[in-house]
């Protein structure tokens, strides 16, 4: 069966996010007020063939642990549909 893995990767809390800081500064310069914090992450969508939804979840999680996310500084969430 074909499944779609939707993966959200974000910097862990407390990890410096210079890209997020730059975006926040730019938004403030454009006049947007009340921004407390801006974090920049990644969104990855992968179509994969698996025997079941659980198997697709295991495969996508393994992909994140092996390559897609740096677990020292990033967290990830996987949604399978």
QUIUR-V953286 format. One record per residue. N is the residue number from 0. PHI is phi in radians with two decimals (NA if undefined). OMEGA is omega in radians with two decimals (NA if undefined). BURIAL is b if it has 24 or more other ideal C-beta (glycine too) atoms within 12 Angstrom, else e. Layout:
# QUIUR-V953286
n=N phi=PHI omega=OMEGA burial=BURIAL
n=N phi=PHI omega=OMEGA burial=BURIAL
This chain:
# QUIUR-V953286
n=0 phi=NA omega=3.09 burial=e
n=1 phi=-1.63 omega=3.10 burial=e
n=2 phi=-2.23 omega=3.05 burial=b
n=3 phi=-2.02 omega=3.06 burial=e
n=4 phi=-1.70 omega=3.07 burial=b
n=5 phi=-1.89 omega=-3.00 burial=e
n=6 phi=-2.05 omega=3.08 burial=b
n=7 phi=-1.94 omega=3.14 burial=e
n=8 phi=-2.08 omega=-3.11 burial=b
n=9 phi=-2.33 omega=3.02 burial=b
n=10 phi=-1.11 omega=3.09 burial=b
n=11 phi=-1.14 omega=3.06 burial=e
n=12 phi=-0.98 omega=3.13 burial=e
n=13 phi=1.56 omega=3.10 burial=e
n=14 phi=-1.46 omega=3.13 burial=e
n=15 phi=-1.02 omega=-3.14 burial=e
n=16 phi=-2.20 omega=-3.09 burial=e
n=17 phi=-1.08 omega=3.11 burial=e
n=18 phi=-1.16 omega=3.08 burial=e
n=19 phi=-1.09 omega=3.11 burial=e
n=20 phi=-1.10 omega=-3.14 burial=e
n=21 phi=-1.12 omega=3.12 burial=e
n=22 phi=-1.14 omega=3.12 burial=e
n=23 phi=-1.05 omega=3.13 burial=e
n=24 phi=-1.07 omega=3.14 burial=e
n=25 phi=-1.11 omega=3.10 burial=e
n=26 phi=-1.08 omega=3.11 burial=e
n=27 phi=-1.12 omega=3.11 burial=e
n=28 phi=-1.10 omega=3.11 burial=e
n=29 phi=-1.38 omega=3.06 burial=e
n=30 phi=1.77 omega=3.09 burial=e
n=31 phi=-1.34 omega=-3.07 burial=e
n=32 phi=-1.95 omega=3.04 burial=e
n=33 phi=1.43 omega=3.13 burial=e
n=34 phi=-1.44 omega=-3.13 burial=e
n=35 phi=-1.56 omega=-3.10 burial=e
n=36 phi=-2.81 omega=3.05 burial=e
n=37 phi=-2.27 omega=3.12 burial=e
n=38 phi=-2.10 omega=3.13 burial=b
n=39 phi=-1.92 omega=3.13 burial=e
n=40 phi=-2.27 omega=-3.13 burial=b
n=41 phi=-2.26 omega=3.01 burial=e
n=42 phi=-2.17 omega=-3.12 burial=e
n=43 phi=-2.21 omega=3.08 burial=e
n=44 phi=-2.06 omega=-3.10 burial=e
n=45 phi=-2.23 omega=3.02 burial=b
n=46 phi=-1.61 omega=-3.12 burial=e
n=47 phi=-2.48 omega=3.13 burial=b
n=48 phi=-1.68 omega=-3.14 burial=e
n=49 phi=-2.57 omega=-3.10 burial=e
n=50 phi=-1.23 omega=-3.10 burial=e
n=51 phi=-2.70 omega=3.09 burial=e
n=52 phi=-1.09 omega=3.11 burial=e
n=53 phi=-1.11 omega=3.12 burial=e
n=54 phi=-1.14 omega=3.09 burial=e
n=55 phi=-1.10 omega=3.11 burial=b
n=56 phi=-1.09 omega=3.13 burial=b
n=57 phi=-1.08 omega=3.14 burial=e
n=58 phi=-1.13 omega=-3.13 burial=b
n=59 phi=-1.12 omega=3.10 burial=b
n=60 phi=-1.11 omega=3.10 burial=b
n=61 phi=-1.09 omega=3.08 burial=e
n=62 phi=-1.05 omega=3.13 burial=e
n=63 phi=-1.12 omega=-3.11 burial=b
n=64 phi=-1.17 omega=-3.07 burial=e
n=65 phi=-1.50 omega=-2.98 burial=e
n=66 phi=-2.50 omega=-2.90 burial=e
n=67 phi=-1.26 omega=-3.11 burial=b
n=68 phi=-2.09 omega=3.01 burial=b
n=69 phi=-1.55 omega=-2.99 burial=e
n=70 phi=-1.19 omega=3.07 burial=e
n=71 phi=-1.24 omega=-3.04 burial=e
n=72 phi=-2.13 omega=-3.08 burial=e
n=73 phi=-2.26 omega=2.98 burial=b
n=74 phi=-1.96 omega=3.08 burial=b
n=75 phi=-2.46 omega=3.05 burial=b
n=76 phi=-2.25 omega=-3.13 burial=e
n=77 phi=-2.10 omega=3.03 burial=b
n=78 phi=-2.15 omega=3.14 burial=e
n=79 phi=-1.94 omega=3.07 burial=b
n=80 phi=-2.38 omega=NA burial=e
